[in-house]
């Protein structure tokens, strides 16, 4: 667990090395002053100005690189109200595509990372005007099954596309919104249509994947939840494109604010949905293992987390938060984009939750499972004055890596699909000041022997509860998307 003080000390050392002319100017100025030179004050003034700039640069760099949330980050704008289940994703604008192209659905049959290797060396890289530069946009090879209901029917196509990091979860979920160019017809004789032009609509794909929240306020003022209903959302995307590109980028579409003709089209979709209700789509389409990109993407290594004994002795605790909003910026790092985020933090002392706005570097492997969970783990100071995002614990809770407990007798117990169990295990370790930086909790280690009893009691209790909930066959399906993405269960 890296402390804020250590982050400041490390940044100070780097700043002094980078600003080596500052002490040199002071030394030269002091020597010239002792020699009675008239120009000594110039060197001293330059050195003094540089010395004053060093702490400013240090604090700014630490602010950018260390994910610490303080009272000054609390959201003060009360004009925006977020529900507990709201997630707003301000993704890059969609590709216009050919004017005659149709918006259809495509399922991702398999996907693999082709290329992602920016040469940023972990530093911040800022672009002017381009929100998705190729350098920081992974290229992914996908085999798609496209459902063109107005063309020759379903067909398969394979290609390589640049996927904005904010929309990676659509690939994992397996549902995309794509444009099909009717001027390049498919070959009816074969199941594949390699020559047909297919252009993914990435923000729309995030809608179909269930990553972004979508609600509709109809002309009568009724609010309807549309998240997780891809067929209705697909109709919305078609109307949006035909009407000239209505954003559909917030969390709520208010028909009362649209042109009456366009609002009537959306209202007809709502009437059709009420007449023939659409079941909620699964969190991911079948065959997720064939498009599991998480292991190939950069990010913090998932683990039960490290603990500072000083932090533990002083009463530090782990708390959970939830991302309410993510907005793309012009800045990137090698392991993830720098995003403007809003997080709802729930303090451990029972005080009301609060929202904080903070610019953070979000790992790409976490973004790839964003359709499943928006949970985030933070470690809090004992006085509750600051919270630090812990990406290792966050990634484990999100299921980017399957978690396993090894009992004292050597039995391996997978707990990857049980975020509630993982959260309890993290708290047991943190309360006792025990570190375990990996996703495997091996209770045979001497350092963990003190927690073995409480850990095994928890795991056995959850095993029994899980068997009662699922019966002798089958397993729980986290259909609400709130659980982790691990591929193993208690």
Secondary structure by P-SEA (a helix, b strand, c coil): cccaaaaaaaaaaaaaaaaaaaaaaaaaaaaaaaacccaaaaaaaaaaaaaaaaaaaaaaaaaacccccccccccccccccccccbbbbbccccccccccbbbbbbbbcbbbbcbbbbccccbbbbbcccccccccbbbbbbbbbcccccccccbbbbbbbbccccaaaaaaacbbbbbbcccccccccccccccbbbbbbaaaaaaaaccbbbbbbcccbbbbbccccaaaaaaaaaaaaaaccccccccccccccccaaaaaaaaaaaaaaaacccccccccccccccccccccccccccccccccaaaaaabbbbbbbbbcbbbbccccccccccccbbbbbbbccccccbbbbbbbbccaaaaaacccccbbbbbbcccccbbbbbaaaaaaaaccbbbbbbcccbbbbbccccaaaaaaaaaaaaaaccccccccccccccccccaaaaaaaaaaaaaaaaaaaccccbbbbccccccccccccc
